[in-house]
Amino acid sequence: MSKRLVFDGEARAGILKGIDILGRAVETTYGYQGPCVMVQHRTQGLPPFFTRDGVTVANSVVLGDRLADLGARMLRDVANAVSREAGDGTTTAVVLARAIARGLLRSLAAGADPHRLREGMDAAVKLVEDDLRRRALPLQGDMVAQVAEVSMRKEGQVGRLLQQAYAEVGPDGAVTVEPGWTRADTLDIGEGFRYELGFLSPGFETDPVRRAADIEGARVLLYHGTVTDFMDLIPLLEAVNEAGQALVIACDGIDERPLQGLVMNVKRGVFRALAVKAPGHGDRRRDWLDDLATATGARVLVPERGDNLERAAPEVLGHAAKVVADADSASFIGCGGDPVAVARRVAGLGKEADAIRARKPGEGSPTGNLHDLEDLEARISALVGRIATVRVGGTTEPEIKERLQRAENARRSVRAALEEGVVPGGGVGLLQAREALGRLLLTDLDWQRGVAIVSEALEQPFRALVGNAGINPVAALARIEAAGNARFGYDASSGAFGDLVAAGVLDPVKVLRLALVQAAGIAATVLSSGAVVLNEQSGLPHLPGFSAEWAAATREDPRA
Ligand SMILES: Nc1ncnc2c1ncn2[C@@H]1O[C@H](COP(=O)(O)OP(=O)(O)OP(=O)(O)O)[C@@H](O)[C@H]1O
C-alpha cells in the first residue's frame, strides 16, 4: 500500500477541516432548539434513524478525505470519551474541542511554543474545574426533574418520572430507562438485586442506545470460578434453551476463547445468554454470591469444592424475571428465591452489622470494622433492593428510539447532578468560569495564549446555543455581561433572558467538567501532528468493529 506524507501547516489545515465538518454536523443538534439529524443506515436497505445525540452523529460520520477524517476521528474520540465517562454533554465537548483545536492551530501558525501552550491550557482547565465545583448548587426541590428536562427538552413525562424514581429508591438507588412500546411514559418500581459490576463483553448488548443487555425469563447460573472451556457451558445452555429461557451466568470470569464462543452464539441467535461479573470483590465475593443465590433460588457452584460445571443439573440454577446489565452494573429483577429465606438472611446480616456498630472504640481494627460494616450495609441494600424502571413511550419505533436516547442521557445527567451539583445551563455555567481565569497569574506570552484558548472556548457553547435559537451571539453576550448576575442567561424554551436557575435550565457540574477535560485532551494530538503518514487506499476508510454482513443478519443498530 502506498503512503502519503503531509507536513506541518498542511497536516494541521487538513485535520482542522475534518474537525470543522464533523463539528458543524454535531453542533446542529445542540441545545433546546437543535433539530434531529437523519442518519442513513450503514447497511443498504435498512431504514435511516433520527438522533439528537452528539456522540451518535459523531460516530456516523466518516469522511472520504483521509487527512480530514483523522481530524474527525479526534472529535469522535472526544465525544466517545465524554459519553463513556459522563453519559451526557457530548455535544458540549465537541463544541469546546473544536474551539480549542482552532485556537491551538492559530497559535501554532503564529509560532507559539507547543509546550508552553499546553501548560497554560492545563492550568486553565484545572482552574475552571475548581471554579465549577465551587459554584455548584446542590439539588433540591424539583431540580432532579429540571435537570432531566434539559436533556429531554421539556417534552413528555420522563423528567417527572425520573424525579419520582430517585425519590423512591434514593440518590444511590438503581434507576434504569427502557423502551415502553406504548404511547405514554411510565414508571415501575420492582424488587431486585443490583450491584456495580457489569457484563463480561459488550457483545452481549441487546440495546445499542443504552448500551445495555436486557434478558427476560432468565435462569441464573452462579459460578465462583473462571470458565475455561465453552463446552462446559453447553449442557446448561441447551437445557435452558429447550425450556424457552435464557441463561445468565454470574462468574469470576470467562477466558477469551469461550467468551468469544458464547458471544458468537448469542449474536447468531443460537442461545439467549448473558455473562456478567459475579458480585463482590476478593474474599467477600463468596458471601455476595451466597446472597444472590438466596435472592434467585440458585446454588453457587464452587470448583474448589469439587463442583463441576459440565455435569451441573439445571436444579442449581436460580430464576429472575429479568436481568439488565451494562458495562458497570447488573440488576436481577423479579428474583425467584424464597422470600422467607431472603428475610432470614437480611436479619442475619443486620445482626452482624449491629455487632460491629456496638464494638467499643479501639476494639479490632477501626478501618477493618468500617469496611466490614460498609460491605454488610451494601449487601443488605442489594438484598432488599428496589429498582425503578422508567419506560419511554412513543408512537413509532424511530420515535421511541430517539426519545429513549434522550431519556438515557437525562438519567445519566441526573446521576451526575446528584454527585456534584449543578450550575446555570444554556452555556452560562462555562461562560462564568472565564472570570476565574482572569485571576491566574500570567507568566510568558505562550503560556498566556494557552489560557486564552481555553477562555475563548468557554464562550463557544453559549454562542452556539443562542445561535441555534436564532439569537445574535454577540448581542446576547453583551446582555449577559451587562447583567452582572451569574444566573442570568437565555432560556430557549420561553424565548426570554432571565434567571436560569429559577427557569430550571441547569447543567450538571460533572458533565461540564468532563466535557472540558476531554475536549482539552484534543490538544495533545493536535500539538503532536507535525507530520502525518496517510495510507493511500481507494474507497471509504474501514469502520472499526463493523461488519455490513453481520449488521444485515442481526439488524445491528448503526449506533452500536
Ligand atoms: N431551554 C433551554 N435554554 C437554554 N439552554 C438550554 C435549554 N435547554 C437545554 N439547554 C442547554 O443545552 C445544552 C445541552 O444540549 P444537548 O443536550 O444538545 O447537548 P449535550 O448534552 O452537550 O450533548 P448530548 O445530549 O448530545 O450528549 C446544555 O448546556 C443545556 O443547558
The ligand as an SDF file (V2000), in Angstrom:
LIG
                    3D

 31 33  0  0  0  0  0  0  0  0999 V2000
  -34.3640   25.8740   27.4830 N   0  0  0  0  0  0  0  0  0  0  0  0
  -33.0360   25.9860   27.3200 C   0  0  0  0  0  0  0  0  0  0  0  0
  -32.4770   27.1920   27.2300 N   0  0  0  0  0  0  0  0  0  0  0  0
  -31.1400   27.3320   27.0910 C   0  0  0  0  0  0  0  0  0  0  0  0
  -30.2790   26.3120   27.0240 N   0  0  0  0  0  0  0  0  0  0  0  0
  -30.7950   25.0840   27.1060 C   0  0  0  0  0  0  0  0  0  0  0  0
  -32.1940   24.8410   27.2490 C   0  0  0  0  0  0  0  0  0  0  0  0
  -32.3970   23.5090   27.2830 N   0  0  0  0  0  0  0  0  0  0  0  0
  -31.1640   22.9400   27.1650 C   0  0  0  0  0  0  0  0  0  0  0  0
  -30.2020   23.8710   27.0720 N   0  0  0  0  0  0  0  0  0  0  0  0
  -28.7520   23.6830   27.0400 C   0  0  0  0  0  0  0  0  0  0  0  0
  -28.3900   22.8140   26.0020 O   0  0  0  0  0  0  0  0  0  0  0  0
  -27.2050   22.1230   26.3660 C   0  0  0  0  0  0  0  0  0  0  0  0
  -27.3890   20.6580   26.1170 C   0  0  0  0  0  0  0  0  0  0  0  0
  -27.6720   20.4340   24.7780 O   0  0  0  0  0  0  0  0  0  0  0  0
  -27.6270   18.9690   24.1500 P   0  0  0  0  0  0  0  0  0  0  0  0
  -28.4180   18.0530   25.0080 O   0  0  0  0  0  0  0  0  0  0  0  0
  -27.9710   19.1300   22.7200 O   0  0  0  0  0  0  0  0  0  0  0  0
  -26.1000   18.6650   24.2080 O   0  0  0  0  0  0  0  0  0  0  0  0
  -25.1830   17.8300   25.1900 P   0  0  0  0  0  0  0  0  0  0  0  0
  -25.9220   17.4810   26.4430 O   0  0  0  0  0  0  0  0  0  0  0  0
  -23.9120   18.5750   25.3380 O   0  0  0  0  0  0  0  0  0  0  0  0
  -24.8630   16.5790   24.3190 O   0  0  0  0  0  0  0  0  0  0  0  0
  -25.6650   15.2290   24.0620 P   0  0  0  0  0  0  0  0  0  0  0  0
  -27.0200   15.3810   24.7240 O   0  0  0  0  0  0  0  0  0  0  0  0
  -25.7340   15.1960   22.5850 O   0  0  0  0  0  0  0  0  0  0  0  0
  -24.8010   14.1980   24.6760 O   0  0  0  0  0  0  0  0  0  0  0  0
  -26.9750   22.3480   27.8570 C   0  0  0  0  0  0  0  0  0  0  0  0
  -25.8990   23.2220   28.0740 O   0  0  0  0  0  0  0  0  0  0  0  0
  -28.2850   22.9600   28.2950 C   0  0  0  0  0  0  0  0  0  0  0  0
  -28.1540   23.8450   29.3990 O   0  0  0  0  0  0  0  0  0  0  0  0
  1  2  1  0
  2  3  1  0
  2  7  2  0
  3  4  2  0
  4  5  1  0
  5  6  2  0
  6  7  1  0
  6 10  1  0
  7  8  1  0
  8  9  2  0
  9 10  1  0
 10 11  1  0
 11 12  1  0
 11 30  1  0
 12 13  1  0
 13 14  1  0
 13 28  1  0
 14 15  1  0
 15 16  1  0
 16 17  2  0
 16 18  1  0
 16 19  1  0
 19 20  1  0
 20 21  2  0
 20 22  1  0
 20 23  1  0
 23 24  1  0
 24 25  2  0
 24 26  1  0
 24 27  1  0
 28 29  1  0
 28 30  1  0
 30 31  1  0
M  END
$$$$
